[in-house]
Amino acid sequence: MYETLITEWDGNQKKATYSVTQLGLDEQVYRKAWAERIDRRMTGAFVNHQSALEDILKSNNQTADKSIIDEIHLQRVHVKTVPFLNIDSEIIKTLHILKNMNIKLGLISNCAPEEVESWTQSPLAEIFDTTIFSYKVKFAKPNPKIYSIACEALQVAPQDSIFIGDGGSNELQGAADVGMNAYQATWFRQSNLHEDVFPKLNNPMDVIGIVKSKLEV
């Protein structure tokens, strides 16, 4: 979803940022601990963002007032809400064209709860036929199970499906491994990931041509 349907970036800068300095941890210590917990955060092992912060503090023999943790949580929710506020018109246009072609649309996203709090208020939510959030299904890309869950929900076979993503979390290889046709979205962020391995799409509307070509086969 991020960097495929929405983007956190404006040029080379993040649209919004937040600080965790109030936790009282060295920044590098915090970053390392945060990264170490990515799999657990994405698969719902932590009930919420606050519990992940509390776990980091505990592992470093630290504590923080609940109000501080709650404030940091609210800041993070805001940062993750900003990308939903202005959806690229080409994204919306492409999705509506696909819907009018009777193409089933599914979303598979590696995410923690606080990262998608704004999803239901987004114009994207009503367009998709099924939405698979990793923290809810307890599997994250590139685990083959999460792709299978999406295909089953849409009642389509993997080989009859097209998967489009920016390539993070090795998602494209994961999709290809279960038989999906994988394409790399580069319209938000140019990437050297998977160089010459998966076809690159430079514009959302490129998807329409691919779908039409598949339907003609």
Number of C-alpha atoms within 10 A of each C-alpha: 16 19 18 18 23 18 21 19 15 11 9 7 9 12 14 16 13 13 10 19 11 12 20 12 15 10 13 9 11 19 12 11 18 15 10 12 15 14 19 16 25 23 21 20 16 18 12 15 20 19 14 19 23 17 17 22 18 12 11 13 8 13 16 14 9 11 9 14 20 14 14 21 19 16 17 19 19 18 19 23 20 16 23 21 13 11 15 15 10 13 16 15 13 17 22 16 13 18 15 10 12 9 13 16 17 19 17 21 20 26 22 24 19 18 17 18 14 17 14 10 13 17 14 17 14 11 16 15 14 17 15 20 24 22 23 16 14 17 22 27 23 20 16 18 16 23 27 16 15 21 19 12 14 16 10 13 14 20 13 12 20 19 20 26 24 26 22 16 14 15 25 25 21 21 27 20 16 17 17 21 19 23 23 25 26 20 17 21 15 12 15 9 14 16 10 8 12 17 14 21 18 15 14 22 16 13 19 15 10 13 15 12 10 12 9 6 5
